[in-house]
Each structure stands twice: as C-alpha cells, then as structure tokens.
Amino acid sequence: TPLARNNLMKKFGLIGYPISHSLSPALFKAAYNGKYIYDLIEIEDFETAYQKFLDEYAVINVTAPFKGSAFQKADIVSEDCKAIGATNILMKREDGKIVAGNSDHLGVSGAIADNITPEMSISKVALIVGCGGAAKAAAYATCKDGYSTVIINRNFGKAQEFAESLKNLGGFDAKAEPMSEFSRYFREAGVIVYTLPLHIPALDQLSEEDIKGVPSAAKILLEANYKDPSFSKEDIEELRKINPGLVYVHGKEWLLHQAVGAYK
C-alpha cells in the first residue's frame, strides 16, 4: 500500500491508554534499526488520539481500549480484520483512505505453535477467556488453526454474538459458554488463552482434575497481559506441580509474533 514517498517524513506510533509500559517502541526500533520515529500516543480519549494519527502519522498500532473504535474508522479493512471486528493497525494511504489490518491473530498462532513440539499430545479444544479485541483475535486464530473454540466471558451475550459470527464466517467450530462452565472447559482445553486484565475467582476454584485436564495431554496457557499478568510465577509453579505438561506462554511472545506480522 503506497505511503508518503519520503521516508524521512514517516512517523509511526501506538495509540491506547494506558501505554507508558509498552514494549512496542523497543520492538520497532530493533526491527528498523532506529530508522523511523515511533511514538507512544498516550491519550485517554480515542477521538483525540485518532485525530493526532490523522494529523501527524503514516501508520499506527492500536491497543486497548481502542481496537474496536479504530476498526469503525477504517475505509478499507482486511478480511482478517473484518472477521475479528477489531484492528491493531491503521495505515494512511496517499489518497487519504484509512486501511485497517489485524496481526493479533498471528501473534496467537505463532506463540502457540512455538510452544508445541511434535511429540506433544494436545486436545484440539481451545478456551478463550474474555471477549475484547485481543480475545476475538485469539478465537479467530484458534478457529483457523483447527481448534474447537469456546469463548467464556462475563457478558455471555457478547461472547455468543461473536461466536455466531465466527460460525457464519466460514463454518468455524466456535461457541460461547457462561462463566459457570469455566472449570469444565479449562479441564477439556488443550489451549487456553486468558485475555482478561484481572484474576477471576473461577481460577481459584479449579480442582486438580481441571488442571490436569485430558490424561497424558499437554496444556498451553497463553496470557495476553504481559505487563501485569494474572498468573504469577508462584501460580505457574503450583499449576505445574499438578500438571507437569502445562506450558505457560508469556504475553511477550504474543507481542513479538504480532509485531513481526504487523511489520510485514
């Protein structure tokens, strides 16, 4: 997609709030050897942040809580972005049109694939906890990767609506379940993607059987929040005492894989 021809005039950045902790500038600097400007546009009001993008930037990344609002602004959206209903990339074309893309689903697929070895046995059920922009990308990723995907969210209606959209999109195997079914699907899932910004009480109510899951099968636990994760080091140690086949994947791996996808 054509951008301004003079590279020296290109500015890039990230909108979201709060984002002072973000590792995106370090990743961008490493990827492009410091060739381009990359700013943290930390503005609480979405419309103000979006206007700053229009006024000053060629391309921006988008993070919480703006992924849905940014998607609504785009003139052109990728098929992946349309399926997810959220964007983490906005790009300004020379004709003034705004293009939206989404590489979050690539971050999920890449982070999971990197932690599955050929000898691992793993259930093809995926549990997605939450239904924000990151969770939607995760559900889309696990559906595309062939998992029977279950979305559990405090707002059941929202999860149900998105699951139906995935089924209608391409016949994906997706469904929503109420929070009361959390322990059941934690037990059945081979992949769990936890996207909530807090530690829910249902985590403390898991039994040893729930944590062990399917006999002789591994369990991948991927968490979106890399700054303030809900699973502490001690939590992971306790889970692994019960299930040595459990693999915890830090949110930084998701971040890295989505960044590589975004740069492409």
Backbone hydrogen bonds in HBPLUS format (Angstrom, degrees):
<---DONOR---> <-ACCEPTOR-->    atom                        ^
c    i                          cat <-CA-CA->   ^        H-A-AA   ^      H-
h    n   atom  resd res      DA  || num        DHA   H-A  angle D-A-AA Bond
n    s   type  num  typ     dist DA aas  dist angle  dist       angle   num
A0009-MET N   A0006-ASN O   2.93 MM   3  5.60 156.1  1.99 119.4 126.6     1
A0010-LYS N   A0007-ASN O   3.08 MM   3  5.32 157.1  2.14 107.6 114.8     2
A0058-ALA N   A0011-LYS O   2.90 MM  47  5.71 160.4  1.94 153.5 158.2     3
A0012-PHE N   A0037-ILE O   2.87 MM  25  5.89 155.6  1.93 142.6 150.7     4
A0039-ASP N   A0012-PHE O   2.90 MM  27  6.42 151.7  1.98 138.3 140.5     5
A0061-ASN N   A0013-GLY O   2.75 MM  48  6.19 162.2  1.78 155.0 157.8     6
A0014-LEU N   A0039-ASP O   2.91 MM  25  6.42 140.4  2.07 159.2 171.5     7
A0041-ILE N   A0014-LEU O   2.78 MM  27  5.68 162.0  1.82 161.6 166.5     8
A0015-ILE N   A0061-ASN O   3.00 MM  46  6.44 156.0  2.06 149.0 153.0     9
A0063-THR N   A0015-ILE O   2.94 MM  48  6.29 156.7  1.99 163.6 170.9    10
A0017-TYR N   A0064-ALA O   3.17 MM  47  6.61 160.7  2.21 131.9 136.0    11
A0022-SER N   A0019-ILE O   2.96 MM   3  5.26 166.1  1.98 117.3 121.9    12
A0027-LEU N   A0023-LEU O   3.10 MM   4  6.39 159.8  2.14 156.8 163.1    13
A0028-PHE N   A0024-SER O   2.87 MM   4  6.03 163.8  1.90 157.4 161.8    14
A0029-LYS N   A0025-PRO O   2.92 MM   4  6.03 161.7  1.95 147.3 152.4    15
A0030-ALA N   A0026-ALA O   3.03 MM   4  6.16 158.1  2.08 143.6 149.5    16
A0031-ALA N   A0027-LEU O   2.89 MM   4  6.08 153.4  1.96 147.0 154.8    17
A0032-TYR N   A0028-PHE O   3.04 MM   4  6.19 154.5  2.11 151.3 156.4    18
A0033-ASN N   A0029-LYS O   2.83 MM   4  5.40 101.6  2.45 139.3 152.1    19
A0034-GLY N   A0029-LYS O   3.02 MM   5  4.55 137.5  2.20 125.6 133.4    20
A0035-LYS N   A0032-TYR O   2.95 MM   3  5.64 160.4  1.99 123.5 129.4    21
A0049-ALA N   A0045-ASP O   3.14 MM   4  6.39 161.8  2.17 153.0 158.3    22
A0050-TYR N   A0046-PHE O   2.76 MM   4  5.96 162.6  1.79 162.7 168.2    23
A0051-GLN N   A0047-GLU O   2.99 MM   4  6.10 154.9  2.05 141.2 147.7    24
A0052-LYS N   A0048-THR O   3.11 MM   4  6.36 149.3  2.21 142.4 150.3    25
A0053-PHE N   A0049-ALA O   3.13 MM   4  6.50 149.7  2.22 145.1 152.9    26
A0054-LEU N   A0050-TYR O   3.04 MM   4  6.44 159.7  2.08 150.5 155.2    27
A0055-ASP N   A0051-GLN O   2.91 MM   4  6.14 152.1  1.99 147.9 155.7    28
A0056-GLU N   A0052-LYS O   2.94 MM   4  5.93 150.0  2.03 149.1 155.7    29
A0057-TYR N   A0053-PHE O   2.96 MM   4  4.90 160.0  2.00 135.0 139.9    30
A0092-LYS N   A0058-ALA O   2.93 MM  34  5.47 165.6  1.95 178.3 175.1    31
A0060-ILE N   A0090-LEU O   2.88 MM  30  5.36 160.4  1.91 154.5 161.1    32
A0090-LEU N   A0060-ILE O   2.90 MM  30  5.36 164.2  1.92 158.8 163.2    33
A0062-VAL N   A0088-ASN O   2.93 MM  26  4.29 146.3  2.05 106.4 108.8    34
A0066-PHE N   A0063-THR O   2.99 MM   3  5.92 157.6  2.04 136.1 135.6    35
A0070-ALA N   A0066-PHE O   2.87 MM   4  5.90 161.7  1.90 160.3 165.1    36
A0071-PHE N   A0067-LYS O   3.26 MM   4  6.26 149.7  2.35 132.0 139.4    37
A0087-THR N   A0067-LYS O   3.15 MM  20  5.08 161.0  2.19 121.0 124.7    38
A0072-GLN N   A0068-GLY O   3.28 MM   4  6.60 147.8  2.39 143.9 151.3    39
A0073-LYS N   A0070-ALA O   3.07 MM   3  5.27 144.9  2.20 103.3 113.6    40
A0074-ALA N   A0071-PHE O   3.34 MM   3  5.68 153.9  2.41 108.5 115.0    41
A0075-ASP N   A0098-ILE O   2.86 MM  23  5.24 146.9  1.97 135.6 146.3    42
A0076-ILE N   A0098-ILE O   3.08 MM  22  6.35 158.0  2.13 158.1 158.6    43
A0100-ALA N   A0076-ILE O   2.79 MM  24  6.25 157.7  1.84 158.8 166.6    44
A0078-SER N   A0100-ALA O   3.10 MM  22  6.43 148.9  2.20 156.2 164.7    45
A0082-LYS N   A0078-SER O   2.90 MM   4  6.13 155.8  1.96 149.8 156.5    46
A0083-ALA N   A0079-GLU O   2.99 MM   4  6.21 155.9  2.04 146.8 152.7    47
A0084-ILE N   A0080-ASP O   3.06 MM   4  6.31 151.1  2.14 147.5 155.1    48
A0085-GLY N   A0081-CYS O   2.81 MM   4  5.90 148.9  1.91 148.6 157.7    49
A0088-ASN N   A0101-GLY O   3.26 MM  13  6.55 150.9  2.35 147.2 155.6    50
A0101-GLY N   A0089-ILE O   3.04 MM  12  5.13 157.6  2.10 140.3 144.9    51
A0091-MET N   A0099-VAL O   2.82 MM   8  5.05 158.9  1.86 149.4 156.0    52
A0099-VAL N   A0091-MET O   2.80 MM   8  5.05 169.8  1.81 154.1 156.9    53
A0093-ARG N   A0097-LYS O   2.92 MM   4  5.43 172.0  1.93 168.7 170.5    54
A0096-GLY N   A0093-ARG O   2.98 MM   3  5.26 159.4  2.03 111.3 115.6    55
A0106-LEU N   A0103-SER O   3.06 MM   3  5.17 126.3  2.36  98.7 112.7    56
A0107-GLY N   A0103-SER O   3.13 MM   4  6.53 143.3  2.27 144.3 154.7    57
A0107-GLY N   A0104-ASP O   3.02 MM   3  4.98 120.8  2.38  92.8 108.3    58
A0108-VAL N   A0104-ASP O   3.11 MM   4  6.53 147.8  2.22 148.1 155.9    59
A0109-SER N   A0105-HIS O   3.04 MM   4  6.27 175.8  2.04 151.6 152.4    60
A0110-GLY N   A0106-LEU O   2.89 MM   4  5.85 160.7  1.92 144.0 150.1    61
A0111-ALA N   A0107-GLY O   3.01 MM   4  5.97 158.1  2.06 138.0 144.4    62
A0112-ILE N   A0108-VAL O   3.00 MM   4  6.16 160.6  2.04 154.8 159.7    63
A0113-ALA N   A0109-SER O   2.94 MM   4  6.01 167.9  1.95 147.9 152.0    64
A0114-ASP N   A0110-GLY O   2.99 MM   4  6.04 154.5  2.06 146.3 152.5    65
A0115-ASN N   A0112-ILE O   2.97 MM   3  5.40 149.7  2.06 110.6 120.1    66
A0116-ILE N   A0113-ALA O   3.35 MM   3  5.35 172.8  2.36 107.3 108.9    67
A0120-MET N   A0117-THR O   3.00 MM   3  5.46 160.9  2.03 118.0 124.3    68
A0218-ALA N   A0121-SER O   2.66 MM  97  5.92 163.6  1.69 177.3 173.7    69
A0148-SER N   A0124-LYS O   2.82 MM  24  6.19 165.3  1.84 161.6 158.2    70
A0190-GLY N   A0125-VAL O   2.80 MM  65  5.59 153.7  1.87 147.3 152.7    71
A0191-VAL N   A0125-VAL O   3.27 MM  66  6.59 163.5  2.30 152.9 155.3    72
A0126-ALA N   A0148-SER O   2.89 MM  22  6.01 163.4  1.92 140.9 144.7    73
A0150-VAL N   A0126-ALA O   2.81 MM  24  6.14 165.0  1.83 167.5 172.5    74
A0127-LEU N   A0191-VAL O   2.79 MM  64  6.27 158.1  1.84 157.6 163.6    75
A0193-VAL N   A0127-LEU O   2.81 MM  66  6.24 164.3  1.83 165.9 171.0    76
A0128-ILE N   A0150-VAL O   2.78 MM  22  6.06 171.6  1.79 167.6 169.3    77
A0152-ILE N   A0128-ILE O   2.92 MM  24  6.24 168.0  1.93 171.5 174.7    78
A0129-VAL N   A0193-VAL O   2.88 MM  64  6.15 173.8  1.88 165.9 165.9    79
A0195-THR N   A0129-VAL O   3.05 MM  66  5.88 162.3  2.08 152.0 157.6    80
A0130-GLY N   A0152-ILE O   2.81 MM  22  6.02 164.1  1.83 155.6 160.6    81
A0136-LYS N   A0132-GLY O   2.93 MM   4  6.13 158.1  1.97 156.8 163.0    82
A0137-ALA N   A0133-GLY O   3.13 MM   4  6.33 155.5  2.20 142.0 148.2    83
A0138-ALA N   A0134-ALA O   2.94 MM   4  6.20 151.0  2.03 144.0 152.6    84
A0139-ALA N   A0135-ALA O   2.84 MM   4  6.11 158.7  1.89 152.6 157.6    85
A0140-TYR N   A0136-LYS O   3.00 MM   4  6.16 160.2  2.04 146.6 152.0    86
A0141-ALA N   A0137-ALA O   2.93 MM   4  6.11 154.0  2.00 143.3 150.8    87
A0142-THR N   A0138-ALA O   2.94 MM   4  6.21 165.6  1.96 155.1 157.7    88
A0143-CYS N   A0139-ALA O   2.96 MM   4  6.07 155.3  2.02 145.6 152.9    89
A0144-LYS N   A0140-TYR O   2.95 MM   4  6.14 164.8  1.98 149.1 153.2    90
A0145-ASP N   A0141-ALA O   2.95 MM   4  6.15 140.9  2.11 142.5 153.9    91
A0147-TYR N   A0142-THR O   2.88 MM   5  5.35 162.5  1.91 162.4 156.5    92
A0146-GLY N   A0143-CYS O   3.02 MM   3  5.27 160.9  2.06 111.0 114.4    93
A0149-THR N   A0173-ASP O   2.85 MM  24  6.15 160.6  1.89 167.7 161.4    94
A0175-LYS N   A0149-THR O   2.95 MM  26  6.47 144.8  2.08 156.6 167.7    95
A0151-ILE N   A0175-LYS O   2.84 MM  24  6.25 160.5  1.88 153.8 160.6    96
A0177-GLU N   A0151-ILE O   3.03 MM  26  6.26 154.9  2.09 149.9 151.9    97
A0159-ALA N   A0155-ASN O   3.33 MM   4  6.69 160.0  2.37 150.7 156.0    98
A0160-GLN N   A0156-PHE O   2.84 MM   4  6.06 158.6  1.89 156.7 163.3    99
A0161-GLU N   A0157-GLY O   2.95 MM   4  6.11 157.7  2.00 147.5 152.9   100
A0162-PHE N   A0158-LYS O   3.15 MM   4  6.40 157.9  2.20 145.6 150.9   101
A0163-ALA N   A0159-ALA O   2.92 MM   4  6.11 161.2  1.95 150.9 156.5   102
A0164-GLU N   A0160-GLN O   3.00 MM   4  6.17 157.8  2.05 147.8 153.3   103
A0165-SER N   A0161-GLU O   3.11 MM   4  6.36 148.5  2.21 138.6 147.1   104
A0166-LEU N   A0162-PHE O   3.02 MM   4  6.36 148.1  2.12 149.0 157.1   105
A0167-LYS N   A0163-ALA O   3.03 MM   4  6.35 155.4  2.10 147.8 154.4   106
A0168-ASN N   A0164-GLU O   2.92 MM   4  6.13 158.2  1.97 150.2 156.0   107
A0169-LEU N   A0165-SER O   2.91 MM   4  5.93 136.3  2.11 135.4 147.2   108
A0171-GLY N   A0167-LYS O   2.88 MM   4  4.59 134.2  2.10 136.7 139.3   109
A0181-GLU N   A0178-PRO O   2.96 MM   3  5.78 168.4  1.97 125.8 129.6   110
A0182-PHE N   A0179-MET O   3.07 MM   3  5.26 160.5  2.11 117.1 117.5   111
A0185-TYR N   A0181-GLU O   3.20 MM   4  6.50 165.8  2.22 160.2 163.0   112
A0186-PHE N   A0182-PHE O   2.87 MM   4  6.03 146.0  1.99 151.3 162.1   113
A0187-ARG N   A0183-SER O   3.02 MM   4  6.13 150.9  2.11 142.0 149.0   114
A0188-GLU N   A0184-ARG O   3.03 MM   4  6.35 150.8  2.12 141.4 149.6   115
A0189-ALA N   A0185-TYR O   2.92 MM   4  5.67 146.5  2.03 139.7 146.5   116
A0220-ILE N   A0190-GLY O   2.77 MM  30  6.11 168.2  1.78 156.8 157.5   117
A0192-ILE N   A0220-ILE O   2.77 MM  28  6.11 157.0  1.82 164.2 172.2   118
A0222-LEU N   A0192-ILE O   2.81 MM  30  6.15 161.7  1.84 170.2 174.0   119
A0194-TYR N   A0222-LEU O   2.82 MM  28  6.23 156.9  1.87 160.9 168.1   120
A0224-ALA N   A0194-TYR O   2.99 MM  30  6.28 165.1  2.01 157.1 158.8   121
A0203-LEU N   A0200-ILE O   3.10 MM   3  5.86 155.9  2.16 121.5 127.3   122
A0204-ASP N   A0201-PRO O   2.95 MM   3  5.49 133.1  2.17 113.3 124.6   123
A0205-GLN N   A0202-ALA O   3.19 MM   3  5.05 147.2  2.31  94.9 104.7   124
A0211-ILE N   A0207-SER O   3.13 MM   4  6.46 156.0  2.19 149.7 155.4   125
A0212-LYS N   A0208-GLU O   2.85 MM   4  6.03 156.5  1.91 149.3 156.2   126
A0213-GLY N   A0209-GLU O   2.97 MM   4  6.00 157.0  2.02 142.9 149.0   127
A0217-ALA N   A0214-VAL O   3.14 MM   3  5.53 144.0  2.27 143.4 137.8   128
A0219-LYS N   A0245-GLY O   3.20 MM  26  6.20 159.9  2.25 127.7 126.1   129
A0247-VAL N   A0219-LYS O   2.73 MM  28  6.11 163.7  1.76 165.2 169.1   130
A0221-LEU N   A0247-VAL O   2.81 MM  26  6.04 170.2  1.82 161.7 161.7   131
A0249-VAL N   A0221-LEU O   2.74 MM  28  5.92 169.6  1.75 150.3 151.0   132
A0223-GLU N   A0249-VAL O   3.22 MM  26  6.53 162.8  2.25 177.6 172.3   133
A0236-ILE N   A0232-SER O   3.04 MM   4  6.38 161.7  2.07 155.2 158.4   134
A0237-GLU N   A0233-LYS O   3.02 MM   4  6.28 156.5  2.07 145.4 152.1   135
A0238-GLU N   A0234-GLU O   2.98 MM   4  6.24 155.4  2.04 148.8 154.9   136
A0239-LEU N   A0235-ASP O   2.94 MM   4  6.24 160.2  1.98 152.7 158.3   137
A0240-ARG N   A0236-ILE O   2.90 MM   4  6.07 156.2  1.95 149.7 156.2   138
A0241-LYS N   A0237-GLU O   3.00 MM   4  6.20 132.7  2.23 138.5 150.4   139
A0242-ILE N   A0238-GLU O   3.38 MM   4  6.69 149.8  2.48 143.2 149.4   140
A0243-ASN N   A0239-LEU O   2.81 MM   4  6.05 157.2  1.86 146.9 154.8   141
A0246-LEU N   A0243-ASN O   3.01 MM   3  5.62 163.9  2.04 124.2 125.5   142
A0253-GLU N   A0250-HIS O   2.99 MM   3  5.85 152.2  2.07 123.7 129.6   143
A0255-LEU N   A0251-GLY O   2.94 MM   4  6.25 165.2  1.96 154.0 157.9   144
A0256-LEU N   A0252-LYS O   2.91 MM   4  6.08 157.9  1.96 143.4 148.6   145
A0257-HIS N   A0253-GLU O   3.07 MM   4  6.27 170.5  2.08 151.3 153.3   146
A0258-GLN N   A0254-TRP O   2.95 MM   4  6.15 162.3  1.98 158.7 163.7   147
A0259-ALA N   A0255-LEU O   2.97 MM   4  6.06 148.6  2.07 143.8 152.8   148
A0260-VAL N   A0256-LEU O   3.04 MM   4  6.34 161.0  2.08 153.6 157.6   149
A0261-GLY N   A0257-HIS O   3.15 MM   4  6.34 159.7  2.19 142.8 148.2   150
A0262-ALA N   A0258-GLN O   2.84 MM   4  6.04 151.5  1.92 143.9 152.3   151
A0263-TYR N   A0259-ALA O   2.89 MM   4  6.16 157.5  1.94 154.3 159.5   152
A0264-LYS N   A0260-VAL O   3.16 MM   4  6.43 154.3  2.23 145.2 151.5   153
